[in-house]
């Protein structure tokens, strides 16, 4: 059974960008088979927007996915075994899993827009208050009678 693959606990990618996850192991040697589980599908070779690249001496030890979308969120797993027949057998294969988090492109914009809206509301309140205060001061000065007249 190969050594346990090492993956980060979680990976965060902005929507539309490229995901790269590296499956590392302490094992050095050739013939190690790698299978990736991404978005509910098994990958042992390049397919569509998914590319499997070598990582050191581990063939397909790096998963690269173009144009990540919100529906790609979830777990990404790397399975290692010496034989393709054993890749799904927990007695002969090892696996590691990471959580893929996908951020909205405009995620940083929403707090900024909220702050701008608060500033606009506060300015409107201050302007209305000042206008009413000036109006009441003007009315008071009109009703005041000076003793000279």
N, C-alpha and C positions, 0 to 999 in steps of 0.2 A: 504494500500500500504506500503510495507516495506521501511525502510530507504534506501537512495541511497547507493549502494555498493561502496566501496573505492578500487581503483586499482591504481598502479603507472602510471604516464603519459606514460612511455615507459620502456621496458625491453630489455636489450641487452644480447644475448647469443652467444657464439662461436659455430660455426658449429660442429655438432657431440656431443655436450654436452647436459646436461639435463636442461629443462626449468621448473621452478616452479613459478607459479603466485598464489597469495593469494587474495581471494575476502573477504574483511572484511566489517562488518556492525556494527552500534551501537545497533542494535536490539538484544535483548537477549530473547531467547525462543525457544521452540522446534517446529517442524513442518514446518520450512522454507524450501522451495524447491529451488534447485539451478540447473541451466542449463548453460553450457558453450558453446560458439561458438568459435571454433578454426579451422583455415584452411578451412573455408567455411562449416564446419559440426557441427551439434549440438551434445553435449554430456551430458547425464544425468547419465551415469554409465561408468565404465571402459570398454575400447575397444582398442585392439591392443596395441600401445605404449603409449596410453593416460590412465592416472590413476587419479581418483577423490578421494581425501583424505579429512578427516574431518579437520576443522579448528575451534578449540574451540568447541562451541556448534552448529556450522553450518556444517551439513553433506554435503560433497562434496564441501566444501568451498575453497579447494586448488586443483589447476590443476597442474599435473606433466606430462611432456612429455619427453620421452627418445629420444635420437639421433635426435636432431633438425637439419633440413636441410635448405638450402637456399629457397626452395619452401614453407617453413612454414612462411616466413615473412608476416607481415600484422597485422590486428587487432585481438585481443583476447577479448571476451566479457563475462561478468558474468551477468546472469539474476536471480533475486530473486522474489519469490512469495510465498503465503501461500498455493496455490492450483495448481496442475499441469494443470488444465484447464485454469488458469489465467496467466501462465508463458509467453505467447506471447501477452497478452493484456496490452498495455501501461498504462491503467487506474488502473490496479491492480498489475502490476509487475514493478520492478525497474531494471535498468541495468547500468553497468559501463564498459568502454572499455579502453584497453591499447594497445599501438603499440609495436609489437614484431620486434626487429631488430636482424638480424643474421649476425655475422661477419665471414669472411673467416678465416680458421685456420691459413693461412699464411699471414694474413693482415699486421702483424708487420714486416714480412720479406722483403716486397717490398721496403720500404724506406731504410732499411739497404743495400740491394743489389744496390739501386740507388747510395747511398753514396760511396760504394765500387767501382762501375763503374767510378764515377767521379774521385776518387783517382787514379785509374789505368790510366785513360786518362791524368790527370795532370802529373803523373810520366813519362808517355811516351813522352809527350811534352817537359818536362824538360830534359830528356835523349837525345832526338833528338837535342834540342837546344845546349846542352853542347857538344855533339859530333861534330856538325857543327862548333861551336866556337873553339874547340880544333884543328880541322882540319885546319881552316883558320889561326890560330896562328902558326901552324906548317909550313904551306906554306909561311907565311910571314917571319919566321925565316930562311927558306931555301933561300929565295931570297935576304935577307939582306947581304950585303958584308961588312965585317969588314975591317977597314983600315990597319990592321996588315998584311993581306995576299996579 
